[in-house]
Amino acid sequence: MHVLIIPSWYPETPEDVDGIFFRQQAQALQRSGLKIGVTAPLFRSLRGKPKSIVTGGYGIRHYVEENIPTYVYKSMYFFPRLPLDRTRWVNAGKKLFEHYVRDHGYPDIIHAHCMNFGGVLAHSLHEQTGIPYVITEHSTTYARKLIRNWQWDAMHLSAQKCASRIAVSKDFCTLLKEIYRGLEWKYIPNILSAQASESFDFSTKPQNSHFTFCSVAHLNFKKGFDILLSAFAKVLEKYPDMRLKIGGTGLAEPQLHEQAKQLNLQDSVSFLGGLQYPDVLKLMRQSDAFVLASRHETFGVVFIEALAQGLPIIATRCGGPESIVTEENGLLVPTEDIDALVQAMIDLYESRQNYHPEQLRNDCINEFGEASIVNRITEEYQKALSNNRNSVKNS
């Protein structure tokens, strides 16, 4: 089976972790024996990367990564709030498709990630070629009410015509069923990466003199690091020897450094900056627990990465972690609730002996590991192809 992956965003370099779960899933599908290709328009944000307007490059590039032919189209978003930029993105995707097909032939099925942009492009290609498409939705823009009125028509049409609709958490399925009325959504979580699944010797895990929480994400409002810092300051009032290590960069970084200074957390909180993926896993293996106070998540890959390194986790009830966190592996708290987060961090520390690292890891791999998720996705491909063949016969 030949599958073309069309993500709505994608890592720009081997070290980039933005959209890394798209790449990890593509590589897992390739290892399972499927023929996989990736086409990805990479439009940079003028606000987030203004210097790249000169240095970032433009036009089509292609390369092979882990045996996957990958075609990207580099450009900028200039008017992201207007239809023009989505049209530009879709047109770039069509050009990539032409180049890909010329070199590798037509795929049997297209798998788009996120309805807006990727799904809209997949629908356009389906209308042009008849190739069926599957969509996995990841975007927090639904819960955050960031989708603009002009974007909806194309998104609804794409949802109606796609062969299978997948959402990455159970609560997200429920939300999408309410939004796309009359359409069914299937829960298939994001995949645990091969690197995160690699076995390691738990006996080599350091015995920290200070119980250490770690947290890794983009430093932005959505991830709730302001809530986490305020909560951790209160935790230190009871357990002053605890430590918190934060990995990531983002627009909120200056404000978070200032907040930590105002809370007198300089000796207890470490900001580690941007981390490459192996360093994220190393940080987790050297820590005692993981915490993230997100305001919105559709899933939360970082939580299963932490579990696979043997860490108990603390998360918020923000849409995605509810499909991951159980009584056996961690604690859930409401969003925006500093006192509840304080109590959860204290409770986890005081009951830390109840969490068994090897069991946390094994349970995580059984549920979110490569074999389980690849099989479920492949089943959706097979159903989509079968339904498409029947539809052609009956037309």
Contacts in CASP RR format, 6 or more apart in sequence:
PFRMAT RR
TARGET T0000
AUTHOR 0000-0000-0000
METHOD contacts of the structure
MODEL  1
MHVLIIPSWYPETPEDVDGIFFRQQAQALQRSGLKIGVTAPLFRSLRGKP
KSIVTGGYGIRHYVEENIPTYVYKSMYFFPRLPLDRTRWVNAGKKLFEHY
VRDHGYPDIIHAHCMNFGGVLAHSLHEQTGIPYVITEHSTTYARKLIRNW
QWDAMHLSAQKCASRIAVSKDFCTLLKEIYRGLEWKYIPNILSAQASESF
DFSTKPQNSHFTFCSVAHLNFKKGFDILLSAFAKVLEKYPDMRLKIGGTG
LAEPQLHEQAKQLNLQDSVSFLGGLQYPDVLKLMRQSDAFVLASRHETFG
VVFIEALAQGLPIIATRCGGPESIVTEENGLLVPTEDIDALVQAMIDLYE
SRQNYHPEQLRNDCINEFGEASIVNRITEEYQKALSNNRNSVKNS
1 34 0 8 1.000
1 35 0 8 1.000
1 108 0 8 1.000
1 109 0 8 1.000
1 378 0 8 1.000
1 381 0 8 1.000
1 382 0 8 1.000
1 385 0 8 1.000
2 34 0 8 1.000
2 35 0 8 1.000
2 104 0 8 1.000
2 105 0 8 1.000
2 106 0 8 1.000
2 107 0 8 1.000
2 108 0 8 1.000
2 109 0 8 1.000
3 29 0 8 1.000
3 34 0 8 1.000
3 35 0 8 1.000
3 36 0 8 1.000
3 37 0 8 1.000
3 107 0 8 1.000
3 108 0 8 1.000
3 109 0 8 1.000
3 110 0 8 1.000
3 111 0 8 1.000
3 381 0 8 1.000
4 36 0 8 1.000
4 37 0 8 1.000
4 38 0 8 1.000
4 39 0 8 1.000
4 97 0 8 1.000
4 100 0 8 1.000
4 107 0 8 1.000
4 109 0 8 1.000
4 110 0 8 1.000
4 111 0 8 1.000
5 22 0 8 1.000
5 25 0 8 1.000
5 26 0 8 1.000
5 29 0 8 1.000
5 36 0 8 1.000
5 37 0 8 1.000
5 38 0 8 1.000
5 39 0 8 1.000
5 111 0 8 1.000
5 113 0 8 1.000
6 38 0 8 1.000
6 39 0 8 1.000
6 40 0 8 1.000
6 93 0 8 1.000
6 110 0 8 1.000
6 111 0 8 1.000
6 112 0 8 1.000
6 113 0 8 1.000
6 118 0 8 1.000
6 119 0 8 1.000
6 121 0 8 1.000
6 122 0 8 1.000
7 19 0 8 1.000
7 22 0 8 1.000
7 38 0 8 1.000
7 40 0 8 1.000
7 112 0 8 1.000
7 113 0 8 1.000
7 114 0 8 1.000
7 118 0 8 1.000
8 112 0 8 1.000
8 113 0 8 1.000
8 114 0 8 1.000
8 116 0 8 1.000
8 117 0 8 1.000
8 118 0 8 1.000
8 119 0 8 1.000
8 139 0 8 1.000
9 18 0 8 1.000
9 19 0 8 1.000
9 22 0 8 1.000
9 40 0 8 1.000
9 42 0 8 1.000
10 19 0 8 1.000
10 22 0 8 1.000
10 23 0 8 1.000
10 38 0 8 1.000
10 40 0 8 1.000
10 42 0 8 1.000
10 72 0 8 1.000
11 17 0 8 1.000
11 18 0 8 1.000
11 19 0 8 1.000
11 20 0 8 1.000
11 22 0 8 1.000
11 23 0 8 1.000
12 18 0 8 1.000
12 42 0 8 1.000
12 72 0 8 1.000
14 65 0 8 1.000
15 276 0 8 1.000
15 277 0 8 1.000
17 275 0 8 1.000
17 276 0 8 1.000
17 277 0 8 1.000
17 280 0 8 1.000
18 218 0 8 1.000
20 193 0 8 1.000
20 277 0 8 1.000
20 301 0 8 1.000
21 138 0 8 1.000
21 190 0 8 1.000
21 191 0 8 1.000
21 193 0 8 1.000
21 301 0 8 1.000
22 38 0 8 1.000
22 113 0 8 1.000
23 38 0 8 1.000
23 65 0 8 1.000
24 191 0 8 1.000
24 193 0 8 1.000
24 194 0 8 1.000
25 190 0 8 1.000
25 191 0 8 1.000
25 373 0 8 1.000
25 377 0 8 1.000
26 36 0 8 1.000
26 37 0 8 1.000
26 38 0 8 1.000
26 68 0 8 1.000
27 36 0 8 1.000
27 66 0 8 1.000
27 68 0 8 1.000
27 194 0 8 1.000
28 191 0 8 1.000
28 194 0 8 1.000
28 370 0 8 1.000
28 373 0 8 1.000
28 374 0 8 1.000
29 36 0 8 1.000
29 374 0 8 1.000
29 377 0 8 1.000
29 378 0 8 1.000
30 36 0 8 1.000
30 66 0 8 1.000
30 67 0 8 1.000
30 68 0 8 1.000
31 194 0 8 1.000
31 370 0 8 1.000
32 370 0 8 1.000
32 374 0 8 1.000
32 378 0 8 1.000
34 378 0 8 1.000
36 68 0 8 1.000
37 68 0 8 1.000
37 69 0 8 1.000
37 70 0 8 1.000
37 100 0 8 1.000
37 104 0 8 1.000
37 107 0 8 1.000
38 68 0 8 1.000
38 69 0 8 1.000
38 70 0 8 1.000
38 71 0 8 1.000
39 70 0 8 1.000
39 71 0 8 1.000
39 72 0 8 1.000
39 93 0 8 1.000
39 96 0 8 1.000
39 97 0 8 1.000
39 100 0 8 1.000
40 70 0 8 1.000
40 71 0 8 1.000
40 72 0 8 1.000
40 73 0 8 1.000
40 96 0 8 1.000
41 72 0 8 1.000
41 73 0 8 1.000
41 75 0 8 1.000
41 89 0 8 1.000
41 92 0 8 1.000
41 93 0 8 1.000
41 96 0 8 1.000
41 117 0 8 1.000
42 72 0 8 1.000
42 73 0 8 1.000
42 74 0 8 1.000
42 75 0 8 1.000
43 75 0 8 1.000
43 76 0 8 1.000
43 77 0 8 1.000
43 85 0 8 1.000
43 88 0 8 1.000
43 89 0 8 1.000
43 92 0 8 1.000
44 52 0 8 1.000
44 53 0 8 1.000
44 56 0 8 1.000
44 74 0 8 1.000
44 75 0 8 1.000
44 76 0 8 1.000
44 77 0 8 1.000
45 76 0 8 1.000
45 77 0 8 1.000
45 80 0 8 1.000
46 53 0 8 1.000
46 76 0 8 1.000
46 77 0 8 1.000
46 78 0 8 1.000
48 251 0 8 1.000
49 56 0 8 1.000
52 76 0 8 1.000
53 76 0 8 1.000
56 74 0 8 1.000
57 74 0 8 1.000
58 74 0 8 1.000
58 75 0 8 1.000
59 73 0 8 1.000
59 74 0 8 1.000
59 75 0 8 1.000
59 92 0 8 1.000
60 71 0 8 1.000
60 72 0 8 1.000
60 73 0 8 1.000
60 95 0 8 1.000
60 96 0 8 1.000
60 99 0 8 1.000
61 71 0 8 1.000
61 72 0 8 1.000
61 73 0 8 1.000
61 74 0 8 1.000
62 69 0 8 1.000
62 70 0 8 1.000
62 71 0 8 1.000
62 72 0 8 1.000
62 99 0 8 1.000
62 103 0 8 1.000
63 70 0 8 1.000
64 70 0 8 1.000
69 100 0 8 1.000
69 103 0 8 1.000
69 104 0 8 1.000
71 96 0 8 1.000
71 99 0 8 1.000
71 100 0 8 1.000
72 96 0 8 1.000
73 92 0 8 1.000
73 93 0 8 1.000
73 95 0 8 1.000
73 96 0 8 1.000
75 88 0 8 1.000
75 92 0 8 1.000
77 85 0 8 1.000
78 84 0 8 1.000
78 85 0 8 1.000
79 85 0 8 1.000
81 148 0 8 1.000
83 150 0 8 1.000
86 116 0 8 1.000
86 117 0 8 1.000
86 120 0 8 1.000
86 151 0 8 1.000
86 154 0 8 1.000
89 117 0 8 1.000
89 121 0 8 1.000
90 117 0 8 1.000
90 120 0 8 1.000
90 121 0 8 1.000
90 124 0 8 1.000
93 121 0 8 1.000
94 121 0 8 1.000
94 124 0 8 1.000
94 125 0 8 1.000
97 125 0 8 1.000
106 129 0 8 1.000
106 131 0 8 1.000
107 131 0 8 1.000
108 131 0 8 1.000
108 381 0 8 1.000
108 385 0 8 1.000
109 131 0 8 1.000
109 132 0 8 1.000
109 133 0 8 1.000
109 134 0 8 1.000
109 163 0 8 1.000
109 381 0 8 1.000
109 384 0 8 1.000
109 385 0 8 1.000
110 122 0 8 1.000
110 125 0 8 1.000
110 126 0 8 1.000
110 131 0 8 1.000
110 132 0 8 1.000
110 133 0 8 1.000
110 134 0 8 1.000
111 133 0 8 1.000
111 134 0 8 1.000
111 135 0 8 1.000
111 136 0 8 1.000
111 377 0 8 1.000
111 381 0 8 1.000
112 118 0 8 1.000
112 119 0 8 1.000
112 121 0 8 1.000
112 122 0 8 1.000
112 133 0 8 1.000
112 134 0 8 1.000
112 135 0 8 1.000
112 136 0 8 1.000
112 162 0 8 1.000
113 135 0 8 1.000
113 136 0 8 1.000
113 138 0 8 1.000
114 135 0 8 1.000
114 136 0 8 1.000
114 137 0 8 1.000
114 138 0 8 1.000
114 139 0 8 1.000
115 135 0 8 1.000
115 137 0 8 1.000
115 139 0 8 1.000
115 155 0 8 1.000
115 158 0 8 1.000
115 159 0 8 1.000
116 139 0 8 1.000
116 141 0 8 1.000
116 147 0 8 1.000
116 151 0 8 1.000
116 155 0 8 1.000
118 135 0 8 1.000
119 133 0 8 1.000
119 135 0 8 1.000
119 155 0 8 1.000
119 158 0 8 1.000
119 162 0 8 1.000
120 154 0 8 1.000
120 155 0 8 1.000
120 158 0 8 1.000
122 133 0 8 1.000
122 135 0 8 1.000
122 158 0 8 1.000
122 162 0 8 1.000
123 133 0 8 1.000
123 154 0 8 1.000
123 157 0 8 1.000
123 158 0 8 1.000
123 161 0 8 1.000
123 162 0 8 1.000
125 131 0 8 1.000
125 133 0 8 1.000
126 132 0 8 1.000
126 133 0 8 1.000
126 161 0 8 1.000
126 162 0 8 1.000
130 388 0 8 1.000
132 162 0 8 1.000
132 163 0 8 1.000
132 384 0 8 1.000
132 385 0 8 1.000
132 387 0 8 1.000
132 388 0 8 1.000
133 161 0 8 1.000
133 162 0 8 1.000
133 163 0 8 1.000
133 384 0 8 1.000
134 162 0 8 1.000
134 163 0 8 1.000
134 164 0 8 1.000
134 165 0 8 1.000
134 166 0 8 1.000
134 380 0 8 1.000
134 381 0 8 1.000
134 384 0 8 1.000
135 158 0 8 1.000
135 159 0 8 1.000
135 162 0 8 1.000
135 164 0 8 1.000
135 165 0 8 1.000
135 166 0 8 1.000
136 166 0 8 1.000
136 167 0 8 1.000
136 168 0 8 1.000
136 188 0 8 1.000
137 165 0 8 1.000
137 166 0 8 1.000
137 167 0 8 1.000
137 168 0 8 1.000
137 172 0 8 1.000
137 176 0 8 1.000
137 185 0 8 1.000
137 298 0 8 1.000
138 168 0 8 1.000
138 190 0 8 1.000
138 298 0 8 1.000
138 299 0 8 1.000
139 298 0 8 1.000
140 222 0 8 1.000
140 296 0 8 1.000
140 297 0 8 1.000
140 298 0 8 1.000
141 147 0 8 1.000
142 175 0 8 1.000
142 176 0 8 1.000
142 179 0 8 1.000
143 175 0 8 1.000
143 296 0 8 1.000
143 298 0 8 1.000
143 319 0 8 1.000
144 222 0 8 1.000
144 296 0 8 1.000
147 155 0 8 1.000
156 180 0 8 1.000
159 165 0 8 1.000
159 180 0 8 1.000
159 183 0 8 1.000
160 183 0 8 1.000
163 383 0 8 1.000
163 384 0 8 1.000
163 387 0 8 1.000
163 388 0 8 1.000
164 186 0 8 1.000
164 380 0 8 1.000
164 383 0 8 1.000
164 384 0 8 1.000
165 176 0 8 1.000
165 180 0 8 1.000
165 183 0 8 1.000
165 184 0 8 1.000
165 185 0 8 1.000
165 186 0 8 1.000
166 185 0 8 1.000
166 186 0 8 1.000
166 187 0 8 1.000
166 188 0 8 1.000
166 377 0 8 1.000
166 380 0 8 1.000
167 173 0 8 1.000
167 176 0 8 1.000
167 185 0 8 1.000
167 186 0 8 1.000
167 187 0 8 1.000
167 188 0 8 1.000
167 298 0 8 1.000
168 187 0 8 1.000
168 188 0 8 1.000
168 189 0 8 1.000
168 190 0 8 1.000
168 298 0 8 1.000
168 299 0 8 1.000
168 320 0 8 1.000
169 187 0 8 1.000
169 189 0 8 1.000
169 297 0 8 1.000
169 298 0 8 1.000
169 299 0 8 1.000
169 319 0 8 1.000
169 320 0 8 1.000
169 322 0 8 1.000
169 323 0 8 1.000
169 324 0 8 1.000
170 187 0 8 1.000
170 322 0 8 1.000
170 323 0 8 1.000
171 319 0 8 1.000
171 320 0 8 1.000
171 322 0 8 1.000
171 323 0 8 1.000
172 185 0 8 1.000
172 187 0 8 1.000
172 298 0 8 1.000
172 299 0 8 1.000
172 319 0 8 1.000
172 320 0 8 1.000
173 185 0 8 1.000
173 186 0 8 1.000
173 187 0 8 1.000
175 319 0 8 1.000
176 183 0 8 1.000
176 185 0 8 1.000
177 183 0 8 1.000
177 184 0 8 1.000
177 185 0 8 1.000
186 380 0 8 1.000
187 323 0 8 1.000
188 373 0 8 1.000
188 376 0 8 1.000
188 377 0 8 1.000
188 380 0 8 1.000
189 299 0 8 1.000
189 304 0 8 1.000
189 323 0 8 1.000
189 324 0 8 1.000
189 367 0 8 1.000
189 368 0 8 1.000
189 373 0 8 1.000
190 299 0 8 1.000
190 300 0 8 1.000
190 301 0 8 1.000
190 304 0 8 1.000
190 368 0 8 1.000
190 373 0 8 1.000
191 368 0 8 1.000
191 369 0 8 1.000
191 370 0 8 1.000
191 373 0 8 1.000
191 374 0 8 1.000
192 301 0 8 1.000
192 304 0 8 1.000
192 305 0 8 1.000
192 308 0 8 1.000
192 364 0 8 1.000
192 365 0 8 1.000
192 368 0 8 1.000
192 369 0 8 1.000
192 370 0 8 1.000
192 373 0 8 1.000
193 277 0 8 1.000
193 305 0 8 1.000
194 370 0 8 1.000
195 277 0 8 1.000
195 278 0 8 1.000
195 281 0 8 1.000
196 281 0 8 1.000
196 304 0 8 1.000
196 305 0 8 1.000
196 308 0 8 1.000
196 309 0 8 1.000
197 308 0 8 1.000
197 365 0 8 1.000
197 369 0 8 1.000
197 370 0 8 1.000
200 285 0 8 1.000
200 309 0 8 1.000
202 310 0 8 1.000
202 357 0 8 1.000
202 358 0 8 1.000
205 285 0 8 1.000
205 286 0 8 1.000
205 357 0 8 1.000
206 286 0 8 1.000
208 243 0 8 1.000
208 286 0 8 1.000
208 287 0 8 1.000
208 288 0 8 1.000
209 241 0 8 1.000
210 241 0 8 1.000
210 242 0 8 1.000
210 243 0 8 1.000
211 239 0 8 1.000
211 241 0 8 1.000
211 242 0 8 1.000
211 243 0 8 1.000
211 288 0 8 1.000
211 289 0 8 1.000
211 349 0 8 1.000
211 352 0 8 1.000
212 242 0 8 1.000
212 243 0 8 1.000
212 244 0 8 1.000
212 245 0 8 1.000
212 286 0 8 1.000
212 287 0 8 1.000
212 288 0 8 1.000
212 289 0 8 1.000
213 232 0 8 1.000
213 242 0 8 1.000
213 243 0 8 1.000
213 244 0 8 1.000
213 245 0 8 1.000
213 287 0 8 1.000
213 288 0 8 1.000
213 289 0 8 1.000
213 290 0 8 1.000
213 291 0 8 1.000
213 345 0 8 1.000
214 244 0 8 1.000
214 245 0 8 1.000
214 246 0 8 1.000
214 247 0 8 1.000
214 283 0 8 1.000
214 284 0 8 1.000
214 287 0 8 1.000
214 289 0 8 1.000
214 290 0 8 1.000
214 291 0 8 1.000
214 306 0 8 1.000
214 311 0 8 1.000
215 225 0 8 1.000
215 228 0 8 1.000
215 244 0 8 1.000
215 245 0 8 1.000
215 246 0 8 1.000
215 247 0 8 1.000
215 290 0 8 1.000
215 291 0 8 1.000
215 292 0 8 1.000
216 246 0 8 1.000
216 247 0 8 1.000
216 248 0 8 1.000
216 275 0 8 1.000
216 280 0 8 1.000
216 283 0 8 1.000
216 284 0 8 1.000
216 292 0 8 1.000
216 302 0 8 1.000
217 223 0 8 1.000
217 225 0 8 1.000
217 247 0 8 1.000
217 248 0 8 1.000
217 292 0 8 1.000
217 294 0 8 1.000
217 302 0 8 1.000
218 248 0 8 1.000
218 249 0 8 1.000
218 250 0 8 1.000
219 225 0 8 1.000
219 246 0 8 1.000
219 248 0 8 1.000
219 249 0 8 1.000
219 250 0 8 1.000
219 251 0 8 1.000
219 252 0 8 1.000
219 253 0 8 1.000
219 256 0 8 1.000
220 250 0 8 1.000
220 251 0 8 1.000
220 252 0 8 1.000
221 252 0 8 1.000
221 295 0 8 1.000
222 294 0 8 1.000
222 295 0 8 1.000
222 296 0 8 1.000
223 292 0 8 1.000
223 293 0 8 1.000
223 294 0 8 1.000
223 295 0 8 1.000
224 292 0 8 1.000
224 293 0 8 1.000
224 294 0 8 1.000
224 295 0 8 1.000
225 246 0 8 1.000
225 252 0 8 1.000
225 256 0 8 1.000
225 293 0 8 1.000
226 252 0 8 1.000
226 255 0 8 1.000
226 256 0 8 1.000
226 259 0 8 1.000
227 293 0 8 1.000
227 336 0 8 1.000
227 338 0 8 1.000
227 341 0 8 1.000
228 244 0 8 1.000
228 291 0 8 1.000
228 292 0 8 1.000
228 293 0 8 1.000
228 341 0 8 1.000
229 256 0 8 1.000
229 259 0 8 1.000
229 260 0 8 1.000
229 263 0 8 1.000
229 265 0 8 1.000
229 269 0 8 1.000
230 259 0 8 1.000
230 263 0 8 1.000
230 338 0 8 1.000
231 293 0 8 1.000
231 338 0 8 1.000
231 339 0 8 1.000
231 341 0 8 1.000
231 342 0 8 1.000
231 345 0 8 1.000
232 242 0 8 1.000
232 244 0 8 1.000
232 265 0 8 1.000
232 268 0 8 1.000
232 269 0 8 1.000
232 345 0 8 1.000
233 263 0 8 1.000
233 264 0 8 1.000
233 265 0 8 1.000
234 338 0 8 1.000
234 339 0 8 1.000
234 342 0 8 1.000
235 242 0 8 1.000
235 342 0 8 1.000
235 345 0 8 1.000
235 346 0 8 1.000
236 242 0 8 1.000
236 265 0 8 1.000
236 268 0 8 1.000
238 346 0 8 1.000
239 346 0 8 1.000
239 349 0 8 1.000
240 268 0 8 1.000
242 268 0 8 1.000
242 345 0 8 1.000
242 349 0 8 1.000
243 268 0 8 1.000
243 269 0 8 1.000
243 270 0 8 1.000
244 265 0 8 1.000
244 268 0 8 1.000
244 269 0 8 1.000
244 270 0 8 1.000
244 291 0 8 1.000
245 269 0 8 1.000
245 270 0 8 1.000
245 272 0 8 1.000
245 283 0 8 1.000
245 287 0 8 1.000
246 256 0 8 1.000
246 269 0 8 1.000
246 270 0 8 1.000
246 271 0 8 1.000
246 272 0 8 1.000
246 273 0 8 1.000
247 271 0 8 1.000
247 272 0 8 1.000
247 273 0 8 1.000
247 274 0 8 1.000
247 275 0 8 1.000
247 280 0 8 1.000
247 283 0 8 1.000
248 271 0 8 1.000
248 272 0 8 1.000
248 273 0 8 1.000
248 274 0 8 1.000
248 275 0 8 1.000
249 273 0 8 1.000
249 274 0 8 1.000
253 271 0 8 1.000
256 271 0 8 1.000
257 271 0 8 1.000
260 266 0 8 1.000
260 269 0 8 1.000
260 271 0 8 1.000
272 283 0 8 1.000
275 283 0 8 1.000
280 302 0 8 1.000
280 305 0 8 1.000
281 305 0 8 1.000
281 309 0 8 1.000
284 290 0 8 1.000
284 305 0 8 1.000
284 306 0 8 1.000
284 309 0 8 1.000
284 310 0 8 1.000
284 311 0 8 1.000
285 309 0 8 1.000
287 311 0 8 1.000
288 311 0 8 1.000
288 352 0 8 1.000
289 311 0 8 1.000
289 312 0 8 1.000
289 313 0 8 1.000
289 314 0 8 1.000
289 348 0 8 1.000
289 349 0 8 1.000
289 352 0 8 1.000
290 302 0 8 1.000
290 303 0 8 1.000
290 306 0 8 1.000
290 311 0 8 1.000
290 312 0 8 1.000
290 313 0 8 1.000
290 314 0 8 1.000
291 313 0 8 1.000
291 314 0 8 1.000
291 315 0 8 1.000
291 341 0 8 1.000
291 345 0 8 1.000
292 302 0 8 1.000
292 303 0 8 1.000
292 314 0 8 1.000
292 315 0 8 1.000
292 316 0 8 1.000
293 316 0 8 1.000
293 333 0 8 1.000
293 335 0 8 1.000
293 341 0 8 1.000
294 300 0 8 1.000
294 315 0 8 1.000
294 316 0 8 1.000
294 318 0 8 1.000
294 321 0 8 1.000
294 335 0 8 1.000
295 316 0 8 1.000
295 318 0 8 1.000
295 335 0 8 1.000
295 336 0 8 1.000
296 318 0 8 1.000
296 319 0 8 1.000
297 315 0 8 1.000
297 316 0 8 1.000
297 318 0 8 1.000
297 319 0 8 1.000
297 320 0 8 1.000
297 321 0 8 1.000
298 319 0 8 1.000
298 320 0 8 1.000
299 320 0 8 1.000
299 323 0 8 1.000
299 324 0 8 1.000
300 320 0 8 1.000
300 321 0 8 1.000
300 324 0 8 1.000
303 313 0 8 1.000
303 315 0 8 1.000
303 321 0 8 1.000
303 324 0 8 1.000
303 325 0 8 1.000
304 324 0 8 1.000
304 364 0 8 1.000
304 368 0 8 1.000
306 313 0 8 1.000
307 313 0 8 1.000
307 324 0 8 1.000
307 329 0 8 1.000
307 360 0 8 1.000
307 361 0 8 1.000
307 363 0 8 1.000
307 364 0 8 1.000
308 361 0 8 1.000
308 364 0 8 1.000
308 365 0 8 1.000
308 368 0 8 1.000
309 361 0 8 1.000
310 357 0 8 1.000
310 358 0 8 1.000
310 360 0 8 1.000
310 361 0 8 1.000
310 364 0 8 1.000
311 357 0 8 1.000
311 360 0 8 1.000
312 329 0 8 1.000
312 330 0 8 1.000
312 331 0 8 1.000
312 348 0 8 1.000
312 352 0 8 1.000
312 355 0 8 1.000
312 360 0 8 1.000
313 321 0 8 1.000
313 324 0 8 1.000
313 325 0 8 1.000
313 329 0 8 1.000
313 330 0 8 1.000
313 331 0 8 1.000
314 330 0 8 1.000
314 331 0 8 1.000
314 332 0 8 1.000
314 333 0 8 1.000
314 341 0 8 1.000
314 344 0 8 1.000
314 345 0 8 1.000
314 348 0 8 1.000
315 321 0 8 1.000
315 324 0 8 1.000
315 325 0 8 1.000
315 330 0 8 1.000
315 331 0 8 1.000
315 332 0 8 1.000
315 333 0 8 1.000
316 332 0 8 1.000
316 333 0 8 1.000
316 334 0 8 1.000
316 335 0 8 1.000
316 341 0 8 1.000
317 332 0 8 1.000
317 333 0 8 1.000
317 334 0 8 1.000
317 335 0 8 1.000
318 335 0 8 1.000
321 332 0 8 1.000
322 332 0 8 1.000
325 331 0 8 1.000
325 332 0 8 1.000
328 359 0 8 1.000
328 360 0 8 1.000
328 363 0 8 1.000
329 355 0 8 1.000
329 360 0 8 1.000
329 363 0 8 1.000
329 364 0 8 1.000
330 348 0 8 1.000
330 355 0 8 1.000
331 344 0 8 1.000
331 347 0 8 1.000
331 348 0 8 1.000
333 340 0 8 1.000
333 341 0 8 1.000
333 343 0 8 1.000
333 344 0 8 1.000
334 340 0 8 1.000
348 355 0 8 1.000
366 372 0 8 1.000
END
